[in-house]
Amino acid sequence: MAVIHRWLDVFFEWAVWLVIALVLVPATIGTIAIVSDRSQLVTARVWTDRPALMQDAGLANEWSNGTPASDADALLVELVGSDWFANEVLSATEPGFVRLSADAQVARRSTLRQDLKHATVGTHVLSISYSTDRPELGRALVASVITALSNAVESFQQTRTSAAVDVLDNEVAKARTAMQNALDAVSAYASGKSPSAVLLDAHYQTLVVDARAATDYYVSIENQARQAKLAQSAIPSIRDATFRVIDAPDVSPKQIDFHTPAVKYSLVALAGIGAVELLLVYIMGLRDPRVRSGEEVRKRLGIPYVGSTPDLRSAA
């Protein structure tokens, strides 16, 4: 306890200077980082939605992870992580990219993934931003990302819809066969019997109910398949209705958050200064020769501690 009291005494003795250093150094570093940061944020917003025909055909939930914006956001995460997408975007915005060395191309892809940010805004809006010190390049790059994403969304819808159409076509074929078998069973059972006799026949009525259910299912699944094929053929023509730019790429005000370099540097400086100050307090507490308690008098001089008197200078 005596050692802890000594450390606390040292801390409170130098508390003003410690607090000043703890605040001033990180604030200075953060200010310098903000002033020296020449990068600008280029931002665009796109509207995304699911084709209504896909919803009518019952395909809306075949590939959805949530809202239309979250679907596009998840797709963009996958695309940005792929080299072919990054190469396509960089080649469209930087003509010299294809002539770079393999290591330089890897570095450019890494920079793209680090500086490109995207987030959903509500149900239908996806915000895409890119931090750069070359605004014109940033605008072109964000526009290229949007174009590539739009093409990927359309291709993804086509692929998923085609797969659903194939499944529905197979189901239609099975339903048609089941319906025909049910109708044939009704006809075969009624063959050679009078109409009045079969109307009172329970087994015949069961066969009729089965045939009617098979027919209804066939009509329903055939209608779904027809709607799915219509949605598949309409996807290219309704592209603007399902994916369009609502805010073109442009420079937007900088946002200060925990991902901003200035904030990161300030937090690192805060942690560093705090650790150094704790170390200084620890060392000063160990090396300070002054007697700070009656227990230390007893230990150092070997005489009993009777009591203490007030500081007469402060009393005067």
Number of C-alpha atoms within 10 A of each C-alpha: 6 11 11 11 13 20 21 16 15 19 20 12 11 12 13 11 12 19 12 10 16 19 16 13 15 22 19 13 19 20 16 13 18 16 10 10 12 11 14 18 22 28 24 22 21 23 21 26 19 21 20 15 19 23 15 13 21 15 23 17 11 13 12 13 12 12 17 22 24 21 20 28 20 14 15 22 13 11 17 19 13 12 14 11 19 22 19 15 23 22 16 17 20 13 9 10 16 14 10 11 10 10 9 12 18 15 11 17 20 14 13 19 14 11 12 20 14 16 16 20 14 11 14 19 24 23 17 22 23 26 21 20 13 13 18 14 15 24 23 19 24 23 22 18 24 23 15 17 20 22 15 17 20 17 14 14 22 18 13 16 24 17 13 20 23 15 12 20 19 13 16 21 14 13 21 19 14 18 22 15 14 21 19 14 17 20 14 11 14 16 11 8 10 9 10 8 10 15 12 10 11 10 13 18 14 12 18 17 14 18 21 15 14 21 18 14 17 21 16 14 19 19 15 21 23 16 20 26 21 15 25 21 14 15 20 14 8 15 18 14 14 19 24 18 18 13 12 16 25 19 19 12 9 12 9 11 10 11 9 13 15 23 20 15 19 20 17 14 20 20 14 13 18 17 11 13 17 14 12 16 20 18 13 15 20 13 9 12 8 9 11 13 13 14 12 14 14 13 11 10 9 9 9 11 14 7 6 8 5 7 8 7 6 6 6 5
